[in-house]
Amino acid sequence: MLLLEPHQTRDRYGRLLAHIELDDGTNLSEFLLQAGWAKADDRWPHSRLGRFAQLERAARRRGAGIWSTTQPRTETAR
């Protein structure tokens, strides 16, 4: 389900601005932020911005996802 903010549904380029809610009620952005696979985007004001920033900070503190200090393994040339 797409959830729109009543004050702004499109950006200056006409792109739809929406929150995605999955069938089980999970907010996709919150899930990705909590797992550390996304950044809180503050380029457009919305009602969940504070919550998104909070989830990003928590993921950073835990070193989750993209905030991990572990470097991915790469194969060496032979």
C-alpha positions as CSV (number, residue, x, y, z in Angstrom):
1,M,0.0,0.0,0.0
2,L,1.2,3.5,-0.8
3,L,0.7,6.1,1.9
4,L,0.9,9.7,0.8
5,E,1.6,12.8,2.9
6,P,-1.3,15.2,2.6
7,H,0.8,18.3,2.3
8,Q,3.0,17.1,-0.5
9,T,2.5,14.2,-2.8
10,R,5.0,15.0,-5.5
11,D,8.5,16.5,-5.6
12,R,9.6,19.4,-7.9
13,Y,10.2,16.9,-10.7
14,G,6.7,15.4,-10.5
15,R,7.8,12.2,-8.8
16,L,5.4,10.6,-6.4
17,L,6.4,10.8,-2.8
18,A,5.0,7.9,-0.8
19,H,5.6,5.6,2.1
20,I,5.4,1.9,1.3
21,E,3.5,-0.3,3.7
22,L,3.7,-4.1,3.2
23,D,0.8,-6.4,3.6
24,D,1.9,-7.3,7.2
25,G,1.9,-3.6,8.2
26,T,5.6,-3.2,8.0
27,N,6.8,0.2,6.7
28,L,9.5,-0.7,4.1
29,S,11.6,2.4,4.8
30,E,11.6,1.7,8.6
31,F,12.6,-1.9,7.9
32,L,15.5,-0.9,5.7
33,L,16.7,1.9,8.1
34,Q,16.6,-0.4,11.1
35,A,18.6,-3.1,9.2
36,G,21.1,-0.5,8.3
37,W,20.5,-0.7,4.5
38,A,19.2,2.8,4.0
39,K,19.8,6.4,5.0
40,A,17.2,8.8,6.3
41,D,16.5,11.2,3.5
42,D,15.6,14.7,4.6
43,R,15.2,16.3,1.2
44,W,11.5,16.5,1.6
45,P,9.6,17.1,4.9
46,H,7.3,14.3,6.1
47,S,5.7,13.1,9.2
48,R,8.1,10.2,9.7
49,L,11.4,12.1,9.3
50,G,12.2,12.1,13.0
51,R,11.5,8.4,13.3
52,F,13.6,7.6,10.3
53,A,16.5,9.7,11.6
54,Q,16.2,7.8,15.0
55,L,16.3,4.4,13.2
56,E,19.4,5.4,11.2
57,R,21.2,6.6,14.3
58,A,20.5,3.3,16.0
59,A,21.7,1.3,13.0
60,R,24.9,3.4,12.9
61,R,25.5,2.8,16.6
62,R,25.0,-1.0,16.1
63,G,27.2,-1.0,13.0
64,A,24.4,-2.6,11.0
65,G,24.3,-3.0,7.3
66,I,26.1,-0.2,5.5
67,W,27.4,1.1,8.8
68,S,29.4,-2.0,9.4
69,T,33.1,-1.6,9.9
70,T,33.8,-5.0,8.4
71,Q,35.1,-4.8,4.9
72,P,33.5,-7.1,2.3
73,R,35.7,-10.0,1.2
74,T,37.2,-9.6,-2.3
75,E,39.0,-12.3,-4.3
76,T,42.6,-11.6,-5.1
77,A,43.9,-11.9,-8.7
78,R,45.8,-15.1,-9.4
